[in-house]
Amino acid sequence: MNNLKSLIKSNTLISWVIGFQIFRFLLLPFMGLMPQDAYYFLYGQNLSLSYFDHPGMIGYLLRFFSEAFGKSVFVIKLTDFTITTFTILAFYKLASYFLSEKKLERALILITTTLFISILSFNSTPDVPLLLFWTLSLIGLYKAIFEEKKWYWMYAGIAMGLAFNSKYTAVLLQFGLIAFLIFSNKYRKLLFSPWFWFSILISIFVMFPVFWWNYQNNFASFAFQSSERTSSISEFIISPTNFFGAIAHQILLLLPVLFLVIIKFTYKYIKRAVLKFKIPQAKTLFLLAFFVPTFIGFFSITPIYWVKLNWMMPSYITGIILASMFISKKLVKTQIVFSIVLHLLVLVEILLYIVPIKSDDTWIGWRELATETENLQEKYPNTFVFSDDNYKTSASLSFYMNQKVYAQNIIGLPALHFDYLGDHLSTLHSKNALFIDSDTRFIDQKKKGELQPELINFFEKITELDPIIIKINEKEVRKFWVFYCENYTANPF
């Protein structure tokens, strides 16, 4: 309560925090649908204990908000913004256990000004609930360990389980907890405490739906998340592009000042541990235990594997708290300047779309594509619609069109969770279809001029139609090839 009063008294701090959050909130109505938004919204519309790519927490949250406030892009963005705001509040509570009032203010400004908070506020991904439950888990573990409040072991177990039900990365919570207890002379005895094991069992119990879904589906999700990546890592091909790409991503997400401070203290603690065999004091060790496995762990494989920009996000929670112990007031001001400039650039891009995005990972054009596709269906009646880009076009069209939209499982290719929606493709036998294929490079308005080989096996006749060109503010921004496919054969082999 005292921390909250101190926070309110700090007019400068509260102004920056509220200012950035108001900025993000005001941007919500201008943010178009991202393919990830549509895909995880599809999760929520097809409730299941878990899903092929990830556990289902983000889908459940989107379903809850859409049931409460209606189906719209704004409600999807509101879900992300609300959950991320709770993450900021939980971070403030956690940081207050480790930092003085002045450093606590710096920590709150640092996390609020980062781009990764903006990304989580605008884009539905499993990381949105993951970071909330990750932070709540650390609050529970702190209370259980340092304040010896035993019932917080149960609270922490529930939170760790919910974090895992958000994203598999959360297994590093249990790993970090065990690592902390092993290296802590004072708290190592807790490894033999029934409360510690009670917490682990509670977390496993909460995770059970994910394990049960995998058991029922031949452990498809676990295999998907592990086998392909393990195979790529085992090839051990050095790629400087992967390494420097990971650095660039982290600088973008954290901004240069915060990133460099994190690198500096990481080097400092590693040097102490390796050269002087010096273990930090308990509270610092606690923070490092939930930072090092994620941040250093993923960074260590970047020379041989493409690490996605969001994989290290959980490490930011304790990483920013640690950074606040070292960063100066002057550097915090520099961080704010970087943040303001970057967010103004984001604002211009969202409102005016200055820089074209040569990717399907964009908020531009999906509503217009749905309208054009429905117009084509009037010209070619009784056709079903499908695409082949993992999930992006299919999920986005599914959100806007009042009908079932299919993915590449139509032509016998793996289709992520579209394979687990219970569709009976045999009911489409002999029907005609519209195949939508995104041209991410968009050089000209020409037809593609060639057929995807798999289409030939599943349809009797295929005719390429004129491409769909999407315009925003009279500017051509996206292109989709269109094929009219006749007489579908559900089982050609």
Backbone torsions as a table, in degrees:
resi	resn	phi	psi	omega
1	MET	NA	-39.1	178.3
2	ASN	-63.9	-38.0	178.4
3	ASN	-63.1	-40.1	179.9
4	LEU	-64.3	-42.4	178.4
5	LYS	-62.3	-40.9	179.2
6	SER	-64.5	-38.3	179.3
7	LEU	-62.1	-45.4	-178.4
8	ILE	-64.0	-36.2	179.7
9	LYS	-66.2	-27.1	-177.2
10	SER	-83.0	87.8	-175.3
11	ASN	-61.2	-40.1	-179.1
12	THR	-62.3	-47.1	-179.4
13	LEU	-61.0	-51.9	-176.1
14	ILE	-63.2	-31.1	178.6
15	SER	-66.7	-43.8	179.6
16	TRP	-65.7	-46.2	-177.6
17	VAL	-63.1	-51.5	-179.5
18	ILE	-64.7	-37.8	179.6
19	GLY	-59.3	-47.3	179.4
20	PHE	-65.7	-38.5	-179.8
21	GLN	-70.5	-36.9	175.6
22	ILE	-64.4	-42.3	177.3
23	PHE	-56.4	-48.0	-179.2
24	ARG	-64.8	-41.7	-179.0
25	PHE	-63.4	-42.0	-178.9
26	LEU	-67.7	-22.5	177.5
27	LEU	-78.7	-19.9	-173.6
28	LEU	-53.3	-46.8	-177.6
29	PRO	-64.3	-20.2	-177.4
30	PHE	-93.4	-7.7	180.0
31	MET	-83.4	121.6	176.2
32	GLY	-77.6	174.2	-179.6
33	LEU	-69.1	128.0	170.9
34	MET	-90.6	149.8	177.4
35	PRO	-55.6	-35.8	177.9
36	GLN	-63.4	-39.7	176.2
37	ASP	-55.9	-48.8	-176.1
38	ALA	-66.5	-39.3	-177.1
39	TYR	-67.5	-44.5	-179.1
40	TYR	-77.2	-23.7	169.8
41	PHE	-64.3	-38.1	175.7
42	LEU	-60.8	-37.9	172.4
43	TYR	-50.8	-53.6	-174.5
44	GLY	-64.5	-28.4	178.5
45	GLN	-82.0	-10.2	177.6
46	ASN	-128.6	72.9	-171.8
47	LEU	-60.1	136.5	-178.8
48	SER	-152.9	162.0	178.8
49	LEU	-64.5	-30.3	175.2
50	SER	-162.2	-175.1	-174.0
51	TYR	-140.6	168.5	-171.8
52	PHE	-64.9	-46.9	-174.5
53	ASP	-81.8	-40.9	-173.2
54	HIS	-148.8	165.3	166.5
55	PRO	-62.3	171.5	-165.2
56	GLY	-101.8	10.4	-171.2
57	MET	-56.5	-44.0	-178.5
58	ILE	-63.8	-36.7	177.4
59	GLY	-65.8	-40.5	178.9
60	TYR	-63.1	-41.7	-179.5
61	LEU	-65.8	-41.9	177.7
62	LEU	-64.3	-37.0	177.7
63	ARG	-65.4	-43.6	179.9
64	PHE	-60.6	-48.7	-178.2
65	PHE	-67.3	-37.5	-179.9
66	SER	-70.0	-33.1	175.3
67	GLU	-68.4	-34.9	-177.7
68	ALA	-79.8	-37.8	-171.3
69	PHE	-121.7	-0.8	178.6
70	GLY	98.7	164.3	-178.8
71	LYS	-88.4	114.4	176.1
72	SER	-163.3	160.2	177.1
73	VAL	-62.8	-39.1	-179.4
74	PHE	-60.4	-41.1	-179.4
75	VAL	-65.7	-36.8	175.8
76	ILE	-61.2	-47.6	179.4
77	LYS	-65.5	-36.2	178.3
78	LEU	-62.6	-36.9	176.1
79	THR	-58.4	-51.4	-178.9
80	ASP	-62.2	-44.5	-178.8
81	PHE	-62.7	-43.4	-177.6
82	THR	-65.3	-47.9	-179.2
83	ILE	-63.3	-40.0	-179.9
84	THR	-69.4	-33.2	174.7
85	THR	-63.5	-41.2	175.2
86	PHE	-63.0	-34.1	176.9
87	THR	-63.5	-42.0	177.9
88	ILE	-61.7	-43.4	179.5
89	LEU	-64.7	-42.1	178.0
90	ALA	-65.4	-38.4	176.6
91	PHE	-60.3	-43.3	179.5
92	TYR	-60.1	-42.6	178.9
93	LYS	-63.2	-45.8	179.7
94	LEU	-63.0	-46.0	-177.3
95	ALA	-63.3	-29.8	-178.6
96	SER	-64.7	-19.6	178.2
97	TYR	-75.7	-17.5	-171.0
98	PHE	-118.7	-18.5	-169.0
99	LEU	-120.5	151.0	171.2
100	SER	-69.2	168.5	-176.7
101	GLU	-58.0	-43.2	-178.4
102	LYS	-66.4	-44.9	-179.8
103	LYS	-71.0	-29.3	176.0
104	LEU	-63.5	-41.5	177.8
105	GLU	-62.0	-41.8	179.3
106	ARG	-63.3	-40.6	179.9
107	ALA	-61.5	-43.0	-178.7
108	LEU	-66.4	-40.4	176.7
109	ILE	-65.0	-42.1	-178.8
110	LEU	-59.6	-48.9	-177.0
111	ILE	-70.0	-35.7	-177.1
112	THR	-69.8	-30.0	-176.5
113	THR	-87.1	-5.2	-177.1
114	THR	-73.2	156.0	176.7
115	LEU	-75.4	-27.2	-178.0
116	PHE	-66.0	-31.2	174.7
117	ILE	-66.8	-38.0	176.8
118	SER	-65.1	-42.3	179.2
119	ILE	-61.8	-45.2	178.6
120	LEU	-64.8	-29.8	-179.2
121	SER	-76.5	-19.5	-173.8
122	PHE	-111.3	-20.1	-166.6
123	ASN	-130.5	124.0	-178.4
124	SER	-75.4	115.1	173.2
125	THR	-143.0	163.4	176.0
126	PRO	-59.3	-19.7	179.8
127	ASP	-68.0	-23.0	-179.2
128	VAL	-61.0	-57.5	175.8
129	PRO	-73.2	-28.0	179.9
130	LEU	-55.6	-49.3	-176.1
131	LEU	-67.5	-31.7	176.2
132	LEU	-66.1	-51.5	-177.2
133	PHE	-72.4	-27.8	173.4
134	TRP	-61.1	-48.2	-178.3
135	THR	-66.4	-42.1	177.6
136	LEU	-63.8	-35.0	176.6
137	SER	-61.4	-43.0	-178.8
138	LEU	-68.4	-34.2	175.3
139	ILE	-62.6	-46.3	179.4
140	GLY	-62.3	-43.6	-179.6
141	LEU	-66.6	-38.1	177.1
142	TYR	-59.9	-48.7	-179.1
143	LYS	-61.3	-40.4	-178.2
144	ALA	-69.2	-40.0	-174.2
145	ILE	-85.3	-55.2	-170.7
146	PHE	-85.4	-28.1	178.1
147	GLU	-104.3	-1.3	175.0
148	GLU	55.2	37.6	175.1
149	LYS	-94.0	99.5	-166.4
150	LYS	-61.1	-36.7	-176.6
151	TRP	-68.5	-14.1	175.8
152	TYR	-71.8	-16.2	171.9
153	TRP	-61.6	-40.1	178.4
154	MET	-66.9	-45.7	177.8
155	TYR	-56.8	-45.8	179.9
156	ALA	-63.8	-39.4	178.6
157	GLY	-61.8	-43.7	177.8
158	ILE	-62.1	-46.4	-178.6
159	ALA	-63.7	-40.3	177.8
160	MET	-64.5	-38.2	177.2
161	GLY	-65.1	-42.5	178.7
162	LEU	-67.4	-33.6	175.6
163	ALA	-63.6	-41.9	177.6
164	PHE	-65.6	-36.3	177.3
165	ASN	-70.8	-5.8	173.8
166	SER	-94.1	-45.0	-178.4
167	LYS	-163.1	143.8	-175.2
168	TYR	-63.3	-22.6	178.4
169	THR	-54.5	-24.5	-176.5
170	ALA	-63.6	-13.5	176.9
171	VAL	-60.6	-20.1	177.7
172	LEU	-69.7	-13.0	173.6
173	LEU	-65.2	-50.1	178.1
174	GLN	-64.2	-38.3	178.2
175	PHE	-61.9	-45.7	179.9
176	GLY	-64.5	-39.5	178.7
177	LEU	-61.6	-47.8	-179.0
178	ILE	-65.0	-40.8	178.4
179	ALA	-61.5	-42.3	179.1
180	PHE	-61.0	-46.6	-177.6
181	LEU	-66.4	-36.0	179.5
182	ILE	-65.2	-42.7	-175.1
183	PHE	-87.1	-8.5	-179.6
184	SER	-94.7	115.2	178.8
185	ASN	-61.7	-39.6	-175.2
186	LYS	-72.3	-36.5	-171.8
187	TYR	-110.7	8.2	-179.6
188	ARG	-61.1	-29.3	-179.2
189	LYS	-61.8	-22.0	-179.2
190	LEU	-66.9	-17.3	175.1
191	LEU	-60.1	-23.5	-179.3
192	PHE	-104.1	8.3	179.8
193	SER	-82.3	135.4	176.0
194	PRO	-61.8	-26.2	-179.9
195	TRP	-69.4	-37.4	176.5
196	PHE	-61.7	-48.7	-179.2
197	TRP	-69.0	-31.0	175.3
198	PHE	-62.4	-41.7	178.8
199	SER	-63.4	-44.1	179.0
200	ILE	-62.7	-43.8	-179.7
201	LEU	-65.1	-38.9	177.2
202	ILE	-61.2	-44.5	-179.6
203	SER	-62.0	-41.5	178.8
204	ILE	-64.9	-39.3	178.1
205	PHE	-61.5	-42.3	179.5
206	VAL	-68.4	-32.2	178.3
207	MET	-74.5	-13.5	-168.9
208	PHE	-51.2	-41.2	-180.0
209	PRO	-55.7	-36.4	179.5
210	VAL	-67.4	-43.9	178.2
211	PHE	-64.3	-40.0	-177.9
212	TRP	-66.4	-41.6	177.9
213	TRP	-61.5	-43.0	179.4
214	ASN	-64.4	-39.8	177.5
215	TYR	-60.6	-41.8	-179.2
216	GLN	-71.0	-20.6	-175.9
217	ASN	-120.1	37.1	175.0
218	ASN	56.1	35.3	177.8
219	PHE	53.4	39.1	-175.0
220	ALA	-61.7	-43.0	-176.6
221	SER	-69.3	-45.1	178.2
222	PHE	-59.9	-41.7	-179.7
223	ALA	-65.6	-42.1	-179.7
224	PHE	-61.9	-41.9	-176.0
225	GLN	-77.8	-17.3	-173.6
226	SER	-114.6	-47.7	-169.1
227	SER	-64.3	-46.4	-178.4
228	GLU	-63.3	-43.4	-177.4
229	ARG	-70.5	-40.1	178.3
230	THR	-61.4	-40.5	179.4
231	SER	-63.5	-42.7	-179.6
232	SER	-65.9	-42.0	179.9
233	ILE	-65.9	-38.3	-177.6
234	SER	-66.8	-21.5	177.2
235	GLU	-67.6	-27.0	174.2
236	PHE	52.5	57.9	175.9
237	ILE	-101.9	116.9	-178.2
238	ILE	-69.8	129.9	-180.0
239	SER	-135.9	103.4	176.4
240	PRO	-58.1	-31.8	179.6
241	THR	-59.7	-43.4	178.9
242	ASN	-61.8	-43.6	-177.2
243	PHE	-65.2	-52.5	-177.6
244	PHE	-71.4	-28.1	174.2
245	GLY	-64.5	-39.5	177.9
246	ALA	-65.0	-41.6	177.8
247	ILE	-62.1	-44.5	180.0
248	ALA	-60.9	-41.9	178.8
249	HIS	-61.6	-45.0	-177.2
250	GLN	-68.4	-35.8	175.7
251	ILE	-63.7	-39.0	179.3
252	LEU	-67.2	-44.2	-176.2
253	LEU	-70.6	-40.3	-176.0
254	LEU	-95.9	-20.7	-171.4
255	LEU	78.2	150.5	-169.0
256	PRO	-55.4	-41.0	-175.8
257	VAL	-62.1	-53.4	-177.5
258	LEU	-64.5	-40.2	179.3
259	PHE	-59.8	-46.0	-178.0
260	LEU	-66.9	-35.4	176.9
261	VAL	-65.7	-41.0	178.4
262	ILE	-64.0	-42.8	177.8
263	ILE	-61.8	-39.6	-178.5
264	LYS	-64.1	-48.2	-177.8
265	PHE	-73.5	-27.8	176.0
266	THR	-62.9	-46.2	177.5
267	TYR	-61.3	-40.8	-178.5
268	LYS	-60.9	-47.8	-176.9
269	TYR	-72.7	-34.9	177.0
270	ILE	-65.6	-42.5	179.2
271	LYS	-61.0	-43.4	178.6
272	ARG	-61.9	-42.9	-176.3
273	ALA	-69.7	-41.2	-174.5
274	VAL	-79.5	-44.2	-174.0
275	LEU	-89.6	-32.7	-175.4
276	LYS	-113.3	-2.4	-178.5
277	PHE	50.6	38.8	-176.4
278	LYS	-100.6	121.6	178.5
279	ILE	-91.8	130.1	180.0
280	PRO	-62.3	163.7	176.0
281	GLN	-64.6	162.7	-163.9
282	ALA	-55.0	-46.9	-175.5
283	LYS	-67.4	-39.3	176.6
284	THR	-66.4	-40.3	177.1
285	LEU	-60.3	-38.7	178.0
286	PHE	-59.3	-47.5	179.8
287	LEU	-63.6	-42.6	-179.9
288	LEU	-65.6	-33.4	-178.0
289	ALA	-63.2	-27.3	179.7
290	PHE	-105.1	10.1	175.7
291	PHE	-112.9	-50.5	-172.5
292	VAL	-60.3	-50.1	-176.7
293	PRO	-57.7	-38.0	-177.9
294	THR	-81.3	-50.9	-175.2
295	PHE	-71.6	-56.6	-179.3
296	ILE	-69.1	-39.2	-179.0
297	GLY	-57.9	-51.3	-179.4
298	PHE	-71.7	-37.2	179.0
299	PHE	-62.9	-32.2	-176.5
300	SER	-67.5	-22.4	-179.2
301	ILE	-99.9	-0.9	-178.2
302	THR	-61.1	-30.4	178.2
303	PRO	-66.6	-18.4	-176.5
304	ILE	-122.3	-0.8	-177.7
305	TYR	-152.2	143.7	179.4
306	TRP	-78.7	104.7	179.5
307	VAL	-87.6	122.9	-177.6
308	LYS	-68.3	151.8	-171.1
309	LEU	-62.4	-23.8	-175.6
310	ASN	-92.9	-5.7	-175.2
311	TRP	-65.3	-30.0	-176.8
312	MET	-90.0	-2.3	-174.1
313	MET	-55.5	-40.9	179.1
314	PRO	-58.1	-30.6	179.9
315	SER	-67.7	-21.2	-177.9
316	TYR	-64.8	-28.1	-175.0
317	ILE	-59.7	-58.3	178.4
318	THR	-79.9	-24.9	178.2
319	GLY	-62.8	-39.9	179.5
320	ILE	-71.0	-34.7	175.7
321	ILE	-62.9	-44.6	177.4
322	LEU	-63.6	-41.9	179.7
323	ALA	-61.4	-33.6	-178.6
324	SER	-67.6	-19.1	177.0
325	MET	-74.3	-19.8	-173.2
326	PHE	-114.4	-27.5	-170.7
327	ILE	-73.0	143.7	179.7
328	SER	-89.9	164.4	177.8
329	LYS	-61.8	-37.6	-179.9
330	LYS	-63.1	-42.0	179.8
331	LEU	-69.1	-33.0	176.0
332	VAL	-62.4	-41.9	177.7
333	LYS	-62.5	-39.9	177.7
334	THR	-64.2	-39.6	176.1
335	GLN	-58.8	-43.3	180.0
336	ILE	-62.4	-42.3	179.6
337	VAL	-61.9	-48.4	176.8
338	PHE	-55.5	-43.8	-176.3
339	SER	-65.5	-44.4	-179.8
340	ILE	-60.9	-46.7	-179.9
341	VAL	-60.4	-46.7	-177.7
342	LEU	-64.6	-42.7	-178.8
343	HIS	-70.3	-29.6	174.1
344	LEU	-68.2	-36.8	175.3
345	LEU	-64.7	-40.1	176.2
346	VAL	-61.7	-42.7	178.9
347	LEU	-59.1	-46.9	-179.8
348	VAL	-62.3	-41.8	-179.7
349	GLU	-64.6	-42.4	-179.4
350	ILE	-66.6	-42.8	-175.3
351	LEU	-79.5	-37.3	-172.4
352	LEU	-113.5	-14.4	-179.3
353	TYR	50.7	61.2	-177.6
354	ILE	-71.1	-46.3	-176.4
355	VAL	-100.2	113.4	179.1
356	PRO	-66.2	139.9	-178.8
357	ILE	-100.1	113.0	-178.2
358	LYS	-86.3	65.7	-176.6
359	SER	-165.5	158.8	172.6
360	ASP	-80.3	-10.0	177.2
361	ASP	-81.1	69.3	-177.6
362	THR	-144.7	158.6	178.8
363	TRP	-93.6	3.1	-173.2
364	ILE	-96.4	130.7	163.2
365	GLY	94.6	-8.6	-174.0
366	TRP	-69.7	-41.8	178.5
367	ARG	-62.5	-43.9	180.0
368	GLU	-64.5	-38.4	177.4
369	LEU	-61.5	-42.3	179.7
370	ALA	-61.1	-42.1	179.5
371	THR	-63.4	-45.6	179.7
372	GLU	-64.8	-36.5	178.7
373	THR	-67.1	-41.3	176.7
374	GLU	-63.7	-36.1	176.0
375	ASN	-63.4	-39.5	177.5
376	LEU	-65.2	-35.6	179.6
377	GLN	-66.7	-26.2	174.3
378	GLU	-69.2	-34.6	178.5
379	LYS	-78.4	-32.9	178.4
380	TYR	-121.7	80.9	-172.6
381	PRO	-69.1	160.5	177.1
382	ASN	60.5	34.1	175.7
383	THR	-106.5	144.7	170.2
384	PHE	-97.7	161.6	-173.6
385	VAL	-116.4	138.0	174.2
386	PHE	-149.4	165.8	179.7
387	SER	-143.9	176.6	-177.7
388	ASP	-144.0	75.3	173.5
389	ASP	-146.2	47.6	-177.6
390	ASN	73.0	-68.9	-178.8
391	TYR	-154.3	-18.2	-163.7
392	LYS	-60.0	-58.7	-177.8
393	THR	-68.5	-42.6	-178.5
394	SER	-61.8	-45.8	-178.7
395	ALA	-67.4	-40.6	-178.1
396	SER	-66.3	-43.9	176.9
397	LEU	-65.7	-36.7	178.8
398	SER	-60.8	-35.6	-180.0
399	PHE	-67.2	-42.2	-173.6
400	TYR	-89.2	-26.4	-175.3
401	MET	-97.7	137.4	-177.6
402	ASN	-84.1	56.3	-179.3
403	GLN	-163.9	168.8	177.7
404	LYS	-75.2	130.7	175.2
405	VAL	-118.7	134.7	-172.7
406	TYR	-105.3	165.7	-179.7
407	ALA	-113.1	-159.1	-172.8
408	GLN	-74.6	-3.4	173.2
409	ASN	-65.4	-17.4	174.8
410	ILE	-59.1	-35.0	-178.8
411	ILE	-109.9	28.5	170.3
412	GLY	78.4	16.6	179.8
413	LEU	-104.1	150.3	176.3
414	PRO	-57.8	137.3	-172.1
415	ALA	-132.0	36.9	177.9
416	LEU	52.7	-134.8	-175.1
417	HIS	-75.2	-10.5	174.0
418	PHE	-60.2	-25.0	177.1
419	ASP	-72.3	-12.5	-173.3
420	TYR	-117.7	18.8	-179.4
421	LEU	-88.1	-0.8	178.1
422	GLY	79.0	20.2	179.7
423	ASP	-72.3	137.7	174.7
424	HIS	-102.9	94.3	-174.1
425	LEU	-66.0	-19.2	178.7
426	SER	-62.7	-24.1	179.2
427	THR	-70.0	-14.3	179.0
428	LEU	-92.5	-0.9	-176.6
429	HIS	-54.3	132.6	178.1
430	SER	76.6	0.1	179.4
431	LYS	-84.4	163.9	176.5
432	ASN	-99.0	160.0	-174.4
433	ALA	-144.5	159.1	169.0
434	LEU	-109.9	120.8	179.1
435	PHE	-101.3	120.7	-178.1
436	ILE	-105.0	124.8	-175.7
437	ASP	-128.8	116.8	-176.4
438	SER	-75.5	134.3	172.7
439	ASP	-100.6	94.3	-173.4
440	THR	-69.3	-25.4	-178.9
441	ARG	-80.4	-37.1	176.3
442	PHE	45.3	75.7	179.0
443	ILE	-93.4	-38.6	-176.6
444	ASP	-147.1	-176.6	-178.5
445	GLN	-99.6	12.2	-176.5
446	LYS	-71.6	159.1	171.9
447	LYS	-69.7	164.1	-179.2
448	LYS	-69.3	-41.2	174.7
449	GLY	82.3	4.1	177.4
450	GLU	-147.5	157.2	-176.9
451	LEU	-106.0	144.9	172.7
452	GLN	-69.6	127.8	-172.6
453	PRO	-53.7	-39.5	-176.9
454	GLU	-63.0	-28.9	-179.8
455	LEU	-60.8	-38.6	-175.8
456	ILE	-62.0	-33.5	-177.9
457	ASN	-72.9	-22.1	-171.4
458	PHE	-111.4	-10.5	-179.1
459	PHE	-131.0	145.9	-177.7
460	GLU	-73.5	-38.7	-177.8
461	LYS	-143.2	138.0	-178.0
462	ILE	-131.3	127.4	179.9
463	THR	-124.6	125.3	177.0
464	GLU	-80.3	129.0	178.3
465	LEU	-96.6	175.2	176.0
466	ASP	-63.2	139.7	-179.0
467	PRO	-66.6	155.3	174.1
468	ILE	-89.0	122.4	178.7
469	ILE	-109.0	123.1	-178.8
470	ILE	-96.9	129.8	177.8
471	LYS	-113.9	138.0	173.1
472	ILE	-125.3	121.5	-176.4
473	ASN	54.1	44.8	178.9
474	GLU	66.0	10.2	179.4
475	LYS	-109.4	128.9	178.8
476	GLU	-72.5	120.6	-172.3
477	VAL	-121.6	-25.1	-177.9
478	ARG	-144.2	156.3	-179.1
479	LYS	-139.0	137.0	177.0
480	PHE	-129.9	126.1	172.2
481	TRP	-75.2	147.7	-177.5
482	VAL	-131.8	134.4	178.8
483	PHE	-128.4	132.6	175.0
484	TYR	-94.6	115.0	-172.6
485	CYS	-111.6	125.7	-173.3
486	GLU	-108.9	143.5	172.8
487	ASN	58.0	75.3	-179.1
488	TYR	-67.8	134.8	174.7
489	THR	-108.0	109.9	-173.4
490	ALA	-66.3	-35.8	-178.3
491	ASN	-131.9	82.8	-173.1
492	PRO	-76.5	-15.9	-174.4
493	PHE	-109.7	NA	NA
